[in-house]
Amino acid sequence: MHTTQGARLALAISALVSSVVIARPMTTLQQLQQQQQQQLTFNVPQQDDTLITFNVDSLFESSSFNQLSPRDQVQLRQYVAQSPEPRLVQLDSFDAAPISITEGHKALLTLQGINFIDVTDDPTNSFASVYSNNKSKGPTYPKKLKLKLRHLQHVYNSIDQQRMMTFITKFTSFRTRHYKSDTGKQSQQFLLQTIKDIVNKGNNIDDMTKSSNVTVREFSHPWGQNSIIVRFEPDSSTVIDERIVILGAHQDSTNLLPWFAAPGADDDGSGTTTLVTTLRALIEFGFKPSDHAVEIHFYSAEEGGLLGSQAVAQSYAQQGKQVLGMLQQDMTSYVKPGTQPVIGIIRDFVNPELTDYISLVVDEFCSIGRVETQCGYACSDHASWSKIGAPSAFAIESKFEDSNKQIHSSGDTIQNVGFSIDHVEQFVRLSIALAVNLGGAKSFVKL
Ligand SMILES: *[C@@H]1O[C@H](CO)[C@@H](O)[C@H](O)[C@H]1NC(C)=O
């Protein structure tokens, strides 16, 4: 999740920013850099709905800045001064025109809890137009599932919570997985090695007809922490077409400042654990999709404004790769004390048909209920896929209001009250079921 703020703030900013347009979406980066000389002024509502006007540098006078220790204040000023690279950001997923700031300014936005998407590498496509287009086109999905719970029960029985805990314990022990940090690079290397070990174990099975055909690759980013893409090749004798099924989560974490400890257990160590566990199960049972390739993506720099997923999605768009459906899982481990565990199905800024299909999968394969909810903005990496016109959806740990309030703090740990590995397991069930139902299951289950 790339902000701690909810829908109200994002909506309000959206309405206001468009009234003091800094730059139109079609403006080139060069034009925007020229305009950067002008004062960047826009209105942002405070928690109590009163409005203030400020430029980005005025965030140095904000109460969130003043609450920092003197040492952190100095360090943040240095960080901003040392990160002058021009960036274009949209302050939400709506109609707001991108504004031109610096890489360093992004830390100020994060500190202030202002939601942003970094669109520097593709400033021309507005998120808003994509969402309005998405409603009327795209693939259709079956209204009934081919598989039943009993077909996957043996796979679910193999899910090992102890191993999930071992992974997330190590993954959250890096001081931060911030996309620009050294430890963020190390955590990515650890994740990559974990994935390679799982896949290599599958490749050691002697009979190739019974094993998966999987490739693992890094998708390089200039900031150092790379995204990771795992691909299950479909069975070439039965494949229907080249459209891909994608399961995604983000591997990076953040705190309010880049150098603060950010264990990121729930955000999004939990989604990462969900997908690592899904990968392990699919490999163990020799999943070779009969209908469509299935990919598992571990994105870098979601907290930097959906940077990693946008780079991957744009590369797929340029290569003409088609996506059948993409499901993002960001925060899958928290059950608010006193509430029933449920799977939250986000209904805004998603593809409605894919979301309906995923709801069917939850109803059949998960042993807890689901609740429809809203994020209020394009709140995770699925938005990057919507932006290129690919149908995407988002599942989260609860109703949005009941989700974990410890994210983006040093309190987002596996010790946090409400952290539940049982809950993560439900998302593993969803992920396996979606991969097998949409990817095709002829080699995987006996019908
Ligand atoms: C694995 O998939 C690739 C790409 O489709 C294909 O060329 C290769 O023959 C497959 N290998 C096996 C053992 O099926």
The ligand as a Gaussian input file, in Angstrom:
#p B3LYP/6-31G(d) Opt

LIG

0 1
 C        9.544000     -25.032000     -21.540000
 O        8.921000     -23.924000     -22.181000
 C        9.657000     -23.421000     -23.269000
 C        8.953000     -22.168000     -23.760000
 O        7.647000     -22.466000     -24.145000
 C        9.792000     -24.487000     -24.345000
 O       10.553000     -23.987000     -25.402000
 C       10.429000     -25.712000     -23.746000
 O       10.446000     -26.739000     -24.707000
 C        9.687000     -26.167000     -22.522000
 N       10.416000     -27.260000     -21.896000
 C        9.823000     -28.396000     -21.551000
 C       10.717000     -29.414000     -20.954000
 O        8.651000     -28.599000     -21.704000

